[in-house]
Amino acid sequence: MSKKILITGSNSKIAKYLVKLIPKNIKVKKINSKNFKLENLEEIKKNIKFFKQFDTIFFFHSEIGTVRLNFDNLEKIYRSISINLLSQIYISEVCLKNHKNAKIFFSGSESGLKGSYDIIYGLMKSSVHKYVEERKILFPNQKILCLAPSTIIDSNFTNKRIDQINVKNSIKSNPKNRGLYSKEIAEIIFDLMMSKKFDYLTNTVIQLNGGKFARM
């Protein structure tokens, strides 16, 4: 059983639902953009002792833009790379090397499979997926998993999208004829990460899309 859990991006709805599922006897630390600058790798490095204490980590922090690709704003591109990829890998490596029972969860995305309007975001999610699949665990009891959901109808990301017609069409055309809810995603994540039933499952990206890419 986990001793100390870190949840980043704790303001997300999925993270809030997940916290409610974690037993009260487990210590949970929540951080978000208001109390820690996860786009700043030097800041993470400076606080490395803080991150070393956690044997289970759930990454929910990410950032998506509304501009397709703008090389006139390199600072924004670097920020996206740091938030959506480098910060998570850095902290993951610390956890893996310091805890024989490390459990690390990454929030993937359908964008990592098919791309995104925000090209950098899509590329970073694709890189996260690859890291999860290829980063060999160091001890038998460790676990690295990723869930890559399709449209989450009650998420801030979805609600902020300017192409709501596309959102509605995507949901309507899904074989399940619906989108996902944050609560059901949190429940899936909790079971996959915390239940002994899934002890053998690691280095896997689970595409949670209702079969929308099935073609046969």
Summary of the structure (lengths in Angstrom):
residues: 216
radius of gyration: 16.9
end to end distance: 41.8
largest distance: 51.5
contacts: 659
relative contact order: 0.15
helix: 44%
strand: 15%
